[in-house]
Amino acid sequence: MLASFTCLLSSCNKPADEVAPQTTTTSVSNANSTVDNWILENMRDYYYWNDKIPANPDTTLAPSDFFDSILYAYDATLRPDGDRFSWIEESADQLAAELSGESKTTGMEFTLYLRSSGSSDVIAQVLYVLPGSPAATAGLKRGDIISKVNGQGITVSNYASLLFGDISTYTFGLAQYSNQTIVDTDVTKTVTTAVFQENPVFLDSIYTVGSKKIGYLVYNQFVPAPNGSEGSEYDNQVDAIFSKFKAAGVNEMVLDLRYNPGGYTSSSANLASLLGKGVDASKTYFKESWNATLTPYLTKQYGSDFFIQKFSTKAQNIGANLSRLYVLTTDMTASSSELIINGLRPYMTVNTIGTKTVGKNVGSITITDDSGKIKWGIQPIVFKSFNSLGQSDYSSGFTPTVEVEEPISLYPLGDTREALLNVALSQITGSAASARQGISANSFKMVGSSIQRKAGGSQMFKPIKKLNL
């Protein structure tokens, strides 16, 4: 997905054969074989489960079908340890942009729910809107409920094409929640998509309650800079926020990762280094386990430190003032977000508030063809992560310390009445018994979310330079 960690071994640099013009069945088959063999060669080198790849896969399949055919795919009964996260994209350039937070978008993220029990109708509830985006310009906001798109009611059979299809202009018909039902309104919002760069640093605040100075950060993706790992603009913004927190005497911290599907391990390590108690560049944040093919080579060439991600020594670190950390989570919290929870627990108490996380304790790299002849990009799982105590037992997700589900009626993020933040503040200030007052249960059945479709859904990328053989 990004040039800085495009591939690991020389096979990534092996020139691809010229792809024949796709004018006949034979030429299409030949073109597929060229791409498929390139995929197979790289997967046999890098894939975490490379020993499970079929011996003689069908290299005449379309590349996306071929890629799926060689995965050690997750199955709850047959392969509970299987792969849920590797993916492929036809455009390596698009893959790179998406992993840096750039995409053609309206600029909002939403959750999909069944409109009522037993119904096939669907509503989309807006979770957040990016400042300056087309959706923000159109006046959409967190909590808005969308029931129609371009005049059509949303259903389980058409929501993918209506909301995730190749559409440039949307007219959203809004509904409202009234008397425990969804009621359509005459209000519409028209939005034209645009190529937009998301800043993952969404919101920060400081709340003062008695002697408590409570820092709050909403962080929606682990991305160092607009061009991915080739920069540090967003990491620098996070550093500046913690500098402000430290100067203000923040002694409690709420980290909001409820909509963060993951991203670069380098940005995860940067954030952890600002939060951890007693951490510095000598302490281990997490360790990696690679496949048996690569491990001896990597150890010989780069030493055992290759598999260890240390914390950084950060002047802005507030860990010395913290006795604990609260992390807000949902079933959209994954990968590098879960790495924060697992990686910091050996050093401090980490409480989670919300719902169970995704359970991604594995990471990937991006592989593209440097010759440019093959345009596809693949993002295979290549390692499993462990904290400094060797723990990696969260493949089914982190169960929240305090379970709170987001209601159908949403307050703005950062509002102290907002459900998850309210509970966190109540836990911190000792008024936990009243934390759930005024928070209505959400009886709507979730169908999915736009965040789950974001650059593969759940991400943990290693920002690694190419290795030379």
C-alpha positions as CSV (number, residue, x, y, z in Angstrom):
1,M,0.0,0.0,0.0
2,L,2.8,2.4,0.6
3,A,6.2,2.7,-1.0
4,S,8.1,2.7,2.3
5,F,7.0,-0.8,3.1
6,T,6.2,-2.2,-0.3
7,C,8.0,-5.6,0.1
8,L,10.5,-7.5,2.0
9,L,12.4,-9.9,-0.2
10,S,14.0,-9.7,-3.7
11,S,11.0,-11.5,-5.2
12,C,9.2,-8.3,-5.0
13,N,11.7,-6.8,-7.3
14,K,11.7,-9.6,-9.9
15,P,10.5,-8.1,-13.2
16,A,7.1,-9.2,-14.2
17,D,6.6,-10.5,-17.7
18,E,4.7,-8.3,-20.2
19,V,1.0,-8.8,-19.9
20,A,-0.5,-9.8,-23.2
21,P,-3.4,-7.7,-24.7
22,Q,-6.6,-9.1,-23.2
23,T,-8.4,-9.6,-26.5
24,T,-9.1,-13.3,-26.4
25,T,-9.8,-16.0,-23.9
26,T,-6.2,-17.2,-24.2
27,S,-4.7,-13.8,-23.7
28,V,-6.9,-13.2,-20.7
29,S,-5.8,-16.5,-19.3
30,N,-2.1,-15.6,-20.0
31,A,-2.5,-12.2,-18.3
32,N,-4.1,-13.9,-15.3
33,S,-1.3,-16.4,-15.1
34,T,1.3,-13.6,-15.1
35,V,-0.3,-11.8,-12.2
36,D,-1.2,-15.0,-10.4
37,N,2.3,-16.4,-10.5
38,W,3.6,-13.1,-9.2
39,I,1.1,-13.3,-6.3
40,L,2.0,-16.9,-5.6
41,E,5.7,-16.2,-5.5
42,N,5.4,-13.4,-3.1
43,M,2.8,-15.2,-0.9
44,R,5.1,-18.3,-0.6
45,D,7.8,-16.0,0.7
46,Y,5.9,-13.7,3.0
47,Y,2.5,-15.1,4.0
48,Y,2.3,-15.9,7.7
49,W,0.6,-19.2,6.8
50,N,2.7,-19.9,3.7
51,D,2.9,-23.6,4.7
52,K,-0.8,-23.8,4.1
53,I,-0.8,-22.5,0.5
54,P,-2.0,-25.2,-1.9
55,A,0.7,-27.0,-3.8
56,N,-0.8,-26.5,-7.3
57,P,-3.3,-23.6,-7.3
58,D,-5.1,-22.7,-10.5
59,T,-3.2,-19.8,-12.0
60,T,-5.8,-19.2,-14.7
61,L,-8.2,-17.6,-12.3
62,A,-8.8,-13.9,-12.2
63,P,-6.2,-12.4,-9.7
64,S,-8.7,-11.6,-7.0
65,D,-10.2,-15.1,-7.1
66,F,-6.8,-16.6,-7.2
67,F,-5.6,-14.7,-4.2
68,D,-8.7,-15.8,-2.2
69,S,-8.1,-19.4,-3.4
70,I,-4.6,-19.6,-1.7
71,L,-5.5,-18.0,1.6
72,Y,-5.6,-20.0,4.8
73,A,-9.1,-18.6,5.3
74,Y,-10.7,-18.3,8.7
75,D,-13.4,-20.8,9.5
76,A,-14.9,-20.9,13.0
77,T,-15.0,-24.7,13.0
78,L,-12.3,-25.9,10.7
79,R,-9.7,-23.0,10.9
80,P,-10.3,-20.9,14.0
81,D,-6.7,-19.7,13.7
82,G,-7.2,-18.8,10.0
83,D,-6.8,-15.5,8.1
84,R,-9.5,-12.9,8.2
85,F,-7.5,-9.9,7.1
86,S,-5.3,-10.4,4.0
87,W,-6.6,-8.6,0.9
88,I,-5.8,-7.6,-2.7
89,E,-6.6,-4.5,-4.8
90,E,-6.5,-4.1,-8.5
91,S,-4.7,-0.7,-8.2
92,A,-1.6,-0.5,-6.1
93,D,-1.7,3.3,-6.3
94,Q,-5.2,3.4,-4.9
95,L,-4.2,1.0,-2.2
96,A,-1.4,3.3,-1.2
97,A,-3.7,6.4,-1.1
98,E,-6.3,4.6,1.0
99,L,-3.8,3.5,3.6
100,S,-2.7,7.1,3.9
101,G,-6.3,8.1,4.6
102,E,-7.0,9.4,1.1
103,S,-10.0,8.3,-0.8
104,K,-12.9,9.4,-3.0
105,T,-15.4,10.0,-0.4
106,T,-18.3,12.1,0.9
107,G,-16.3,12.6,4.1
108,M,-18.5,10.8,6.6
109,E,-18.5,7.4,8.3
110,F,-21.7,5.6,9.3
111,T,-23.2,2.4,10.9
112,L,-25.8,0.4,9.1
113,Y,-28.8,-0.9,11.1
114,L,-32.0,-2.8,10.3
115,R,-34.8,-0.3,10.4
116,S,-36.8,-2.5,12.7
117,S,-36.8,-6.1,13.9
118,G,-37.5,-8.6,11.1
119,S,-37.4,-5.8,8.4
120,S,-35.2,-5.8,5.3
121,D,-35.1,-2.0,5.3
122,V,-31.8,-0.4,6.4
123,I,-30.8,2.9,7.9
124,A,-27.4,4.6,8.0
125,Q,-26.5,6.5,11.2
126,V,-23.8,9.0,10.7
127,L,-20.9,8.5,13.2
128,Y,-18.7,11.4,12.3
129,V,-18.1,13.9,9.6
130,L,-14.7,15.1,8.5
131,P,-14.2,18.9,8.8
132,G,-14.0,20.5,5.4
133,S,-15.4,17.5,3.6
134,P,-18.3,17.5,1.1
135,A,-20.6,16.0,3.8
136,A,-19.6,18.7,6.2
137,T,-20.3,21.4,3.6
138,A,-23.7,19.8,3.0
139,G,-24.6,20.1,6.7
140,L,-24.5,16.5,7.6
141,K,-23.5,15.8,11.2
142,R,-23.0,13.0,13.7
143,G,-26.3,11.3,14.7
144,D,-28.1,12.1,11.4
145,I,-30.1,9.1,10.1
146,I,-30.2,8.4,6.4
147,S,-33.1,6.2,5.1
148,K,-33.0,7.0,1.4
149,V,-30.3,7.4,-1.3
150,N,-31.2,9.2,-4.5
151,G,-34.8,8.6,-3.9
152,Q,-34.5,4.9,-3.1
153,G,-35.1,3.3,0.3
154,I,-32.1,1.5,1.6
155,T,-32.5,-2.3,2.0
156,V,-30.3,-5.3,2.8
157,S,-30.1,-6.1,-0.9
158,N,-29.2,-2.6,-2.2
159,Y,-27.3,-0.8,0.5
160,A,-23.9,-1.9,-1.0
161,S,-24.7,-0.5,-4.4
162,L,-26.4,2.6,-3.1
163,L,-23.8,3.6,-0.4
164,F,-20.6,2.0,-1.7
165,G,-21.1,1.9,-5.5
166,D,-19.4,4.1,-8.1
167,I,-21.7,7.1,-7.5
168,S,-20.5,10.7,-7.6
169,T,-23.5,12.6,-6.3
170,Y,-25.7,11.5,-3.5
171,T,-29.0,12.9,-2.3
172,F,-29.6,11.6,1.1
173,G,-33.1,11.4,2.5
174,L,-33.1,11.9,6.3
175,A,-35.2,10.3,9.0
176,Q,-35.5,10.8,12.7
177,Y,-35.8,8.6,15.8
178,S,-39.1,9.3,17.5
179,N,-41.0,7.2,20.0
180,Q,-38.6,4.3,19.5
181,T,-39.3,4.1,15.8
182,I,-37.6,5.6,12.7
183,V,-39.7,8.2,10.9
184,D,-38.9,9.6,7.4
185,T,-38.7,13.4,7.0
186,D,-38.8,15.7,4.0
187,V,-35.2,16.8,4.7
188,T,-32.6,15.9,2.0
189,K,-28.8,16.6,1.8
190,T,-27.0,16.5,-1.5
191,V,-23.3,15.6,-1.5
192,T,-20.8,15.2,-4.3
193,T,-17.9,13.0,-3.6
194,A,-14.3,14.3,-3.8
195,V,-10.8,12.9,-3.3
196,F,-10.2,13.9,0.3
197,Q,-7.4,13.3,2.8
198,E,-8.6,12.4,6.2
199,N,-6.7,13.8,9.2
200,P,-6.8,11.0,11.8
201,V,-6.4,13.5,14.7
202,F,-10.1,14.3,15.0
203,L,-10.6,16.0,18.4
204,D,-8.8,16.7,21.7
205,S,-10.1,18.2,24.9
206,I,-9.2,18.7,28.6
207,Y,-11.9,18.3,31.2
208,T,-11.4,19.6,34.8
209,V,-13.4,17.9,37.5
210,G,-12.1,18.8,41.0
211,S,-8.5,17.7,41.1
212,K,-8.8,15.7,38.0
213,K,-7.4,17.0,34.7
214,I,-8.7,14.6,32.1
215,G,-7.2,14.5,28.7
216,Y,-9.4,13.3,25.8
217,L,-8.2,12.4,22.3
218,V,-10.3,11.1,19.4
219,Y,-7.9,9.4,17.0
220,N,-9.4,7.6,14.0
221,Q,-6.5,6.0,12.1
222,F,-2.8,5.4,12.7
223,V,-1.2,7.3,9.8
224,P,2.0,9.3,10.3
225,A,1.4,11.8,7.5
226,P,-0.7,12.5,4.4
227,N,1.7,10.4,2.3
228,G,1.8,7.5,4.7
229,S,5.1,6.7,6.4
230,E,7.1,9.2,4.2
231,G,6.5,11.9,6.7
232,S,5.4,12.7,10.3
233,E,2.9,15.5,10.1
234,Y,0.1,13.7,11.9
235,D,2.4,12.1,14.4
236,N,3.7,15.6,15.1
237,Q,0.2,16.8,15.8
238,V,-0.3,14.0,18.3
239,D,3.0,15.0,20.0
240,A,1.8,18.6,20.2
241,I,-1.5,17.6,21.8
242,F,0.4,15.6,24.5
243,S,2.7,18.5,25.0
244,K,-0.4,20.6,25.8
245,F,-1.8,17.8,28.0
246,K,1.5,17.7,30.0
247,A,1.7,21.5,30.4
248,A,-1.9,21.5,31.7
249,G,-1.1,18.8,34.3
250,V,-3.3,16.1,32.8
251,N,-3.5,13.2,35.3
252,E,-6.2,11.1,33.7
253,M,-6.6,10.0,30.1
254,V,-9.4,8.9,27.8
255,L,-8.3,7.6,24.4
256,D,-11.1,7.3,22.0
257,L,-10.4,4.6,19.4
258,R,-14.0,3.5,18.9
259,Y,-13.8,4.2,15.1
260,N,-10.1,3.4,14.6
261,P,-9.6,0.3,12.4
262,G,-5.8,0.4,12.7
263,G,-2.9,1.5,10.5
264,Y,0.8,2.0,10.8
265,T,2.6,0.3,13.7
266,S,5.0,3.2,13.8
267,S,2.2,5.7,14.7
268,S,0.8,3.2,17.2
269,A,4.3,3.1,18.8
270,N,4.4,6.9,18.8
271,L,1.1,7.2,20.6
272,A,2.0,4.4,23.1
273,S,5.2,6.2,23.8
274,L,3.3,9.3,24.8
275,L,1.0,7.4,27.1
276,G,3.0,4.6,28.7
277,K,4.0,4.7,32.3
278,G,7.8,4.3,32.8
279,V,8.4,3.6,29.1
280,D,11.4,4.7,27.0
281,A,13.5,3.6,24.1
282,S,14.9,0.7,26.2
283,K,11.5,-0.9,26.7
284,T,9.6,-3.3,24.4
285,Y,6.3,-2.2,23.0
286,F,5.6,-5.4,21.0
287,K,7.3,-8.4,19.4
288,E,6.6,-10.1,16.0
289,S,6.5,-13.7,14.9
290,W,7.0,-14.3,11.2
291,N,6.8,-17.5,9.1
292,A,9.5,-20.2,9.3
293,T,10.8,-19.3,5.8
294,L,11.6,-15.7,6.6
295,T,12.5,-15.9,10.3
296,P,16.0,-17.5,9.8
297,Y,16.8,-15.1,7.0
298,L,15.7,-12.0,8.8
299,T,17.5,-13.1,12.0
300,K,20.8,-13.6,10.1
301,Q,20.6,-10.4,8.1
302,Y,19.1,-8.0,10.7
303,G,19.4,-9.7,14.1
304,S,16.8,-10.4,16.6
305,D,15.9,-6.6,17.0
306,F,14.1,-6.8,13.7
307,F,11.3,-8.5,15.4
308,I,11.0,-6.1,18.3
309,Q,9.3,-2.7,18.3
310,K,10.6,-0.5,21.1
311,F,9.0,2.5,22.6
312,S,10.5,5.9,21.9
313,T,11.7,8.3,24.6
314,K,9.3,11.2,24.3
315,A,9.6,14.5,26.2
316,Q,5.8,14.9,25.9
317,N,5.0,11.6,27.7
318,I,2.4,12.0,30.4
319,G,2.6,8.4,31.8
320,A,4.3,9.5,35.0
321,N,1.1,11.4,35.9
322,L,-1.2,8.5,35.0
323,S,-2.2,5.6,37.2
324,R,-4.4,4.1,34.5
325,L,-5.7,4.6,30.9
326,Y,-9.2,4.4,29.6
327,V,-9.7,3.4,26.0
328,L,-13.1,3.7,24.3
329,T,-13.8,0.8,21.9
330,T,-16.4,-0.7,19.6
331,D,-16.5,-3.6,17.1
332,M,-14.7,-1.2,14.7
333,T,-11.7,-0.9,17.0
334,A,-9.0,-3.1,15.5
335,S,-5.4,-4.0,14.8
336,S,-3.0,-1.1,15.7
337,S,-5.7,0.2,18.1
338,E,-5.7,-3.2,19.9
339,L,-1.9,-3.1,19.8
340,I,-2.2,0.0,22.1
341,I,-4.3,-1.9,24.6
342,N,-2.1,-5.1,24.6
343,G,1.2,-3.3,24.4
344,L,0.5,-0.9,27.3
345,R,-1.0,-3.5,29.7
346,P,2.4,-4.7,31.0
347,Y,3.2,-1.2,32.0
348,M,-0.1,0.2,33.4
349,T,-3.8,-0.5,34.0
350,V,-5.7,-0.2,30.7
351,N,-9.5,-0.2,31.1
352,T,-11.7,-0.4,28.0
353,I,-15.2,1.1,27.8
354,G,-17.7,0.3,25.0
355,T,-18.1,-3.0,23.1
356,K,-15.8,-5.9,22.2
357,T,-13.0,-5.1,19.7
358,V,-12.3,-6.9,16.4
359,G,-9.5,-9.2,17.5
360,K,-6.7,-8.5,15.1
361,N,-3.4,-9.6,16.6
362,V,-1.7,-9.9,13.2
363,G,0.0,-7.4,10.9
364,S,0.7,-7.0,7.2
365,I,2.9,-5.4,4.6
366,T,2.2,-4.1,1.2
367,I,3.6,-5.8,-1.8
368,T,3.6,-4.2,-5.3
369,D,5.6,-4.8,-8.5
370,D,8.4,-2.3,-8.7
371,S,8.7,-2.7,-12.5
372,G,5.2,-1.3,-12.9
373,K,4.1,-4.0,-15.3
374,I,1.7,-5.5,-12.7
375,K,-0.7,-2.9,-11.3
376,W,-2.1,-5.0,-8.5
377,G,-1.2,-4.6,-4.9
378,I,-1.5,-7.2,-2.2
379,Q,-1.7,-6.8,1.6
380,P,-1.0,-10.2,3.1
381,I,-0.7,-11.0,6.8
382,V,3.0,-11.6,7.6
383,F,3.4,-11.5,11.3
384,K,1.6,-12.1,14.6
385,S,2.1,-9.6,17.5
386,F,2.9,-10.2,21.2
387,N,3.4,-7.7,24.0
388,S,6.5,-7.6,26.1
389,L,5.1,-10.4,28.3
390,G,4.5,-12.7,25.3
391,Q,0.7,-12.2,25.4
392,S,-1.3,-12.3,22.2
393,D,-4.5,-13.9,23.4
394,Y,-7.1,-11.4,21.9
395,S,-7.9,-13.0,18.5
396,S,-11.6,-12.9,19.5
397,G,-11.3,-9.2,20.6
398,F,-10.9,-7.4,23.9
399,T,-14.0,-7.7,26.1
400,P,-14.7,-4.3,27.6
401,T,-14.1,-3.6,31.3
402,V,-17.3,-1.7,31.2
403,E,-19.8,-2.5,28.4
404,V,-21.6,0.4,26.9
405,E,-23.3,0.3,23.5
406,E,-23.7,3.5,21.4
407,P,-27.3,4.5,21.4
408,I,-29.3,5.4,18.3
409,S,-29.5,9.0,19.5
410,L,-26.0,10.4,19.5
411,Y,-24.4,13.4,21.1
412,P,-21.4,15.1,19.5
413,L,-18.0,13.5,20.2
414,G,-16.4,15.3,23.1
415,D,-19.8,16.3,24.6
416,T,-19.7,15.0,28.2
417,R,-23.2,13.6,27.8
418,E,-22.0,11.3,25.0
419,A,-22.5,7.7,26.1
420,L,-19.0,6.2,26.1
421,L,-17.2,9.4,27.2
422,N,-19.8,9.9,30.0
423,V,-19.1,6.5,31.4
424,A,-15.4,7.1,31.3
425,L,-15.7,10.4,33.1
426,S,-17.9,8.9,35.7
427,Q,-15.5,6.0,36.3
428,I,-12.7,8.6,36.7
429,T,-14.6,10.9,39.0
430,G,-16.1,8.1,41.1
431,S,-19.7,8.6,40.1
432,A,-19.9,5.4,38.1
433,A,-23.3,4.4,39.6
434,S,-25.0,7.3,37.7
435,A,-23.0,6.8,34.5
436,R,-25.7,5.1,32.6
437,Q,-28.5,7.5,33.5
438,G,-30.0,8.9,30.3
439,I,-28.2,6.5,28.0
440,S,-30.8,4.6,26.1
441,A,-30.1,1.0,24.9
442,N,-29.7,0.4,21.2
443,S,-32.2,-2.2,20.1
444,F,-31.4,-1.9,16.4
445,K,-29.5,-4.8,14.7
446,M,-26.3,-3.8,13.2
447,V,-25.7,-4.8,9.5
448,G,-22.3,-3.3,9.0
449,S,-20.4,0.0,8.8
450,S,-18.4,2.1,6.3
451,I,-15.4,1.8,8.7
452,Q,-15.3,-1.9,8.2
453,R,-14.8,-1.3,4.5
454,K,-12.1,1.3,5.0
455,A,-8.8,0.2,3.3
456,G,-9.5,-3.5,4.0
457,G,-11.4,-3.0,7.2
458,S,-8.9,-3.8,9.9
459,Q,-5.3,-2.8,9.5
460,M,-1.9,-3.0,11.1
461,F,0.9,-2.2,8.7
462,K,4.6,-2.5,9.3
463,P,6.4,0.7,7.9
464,I,9.4,-1.2,6.6
465,K,12.0,-0.5,4.1
466,K,12.8,-3.1,1.4
467,L,15.3,-5.7,2.3
468,N,18.1,-6.4,-0.1
469,L,19.4,-9.8,-0.9
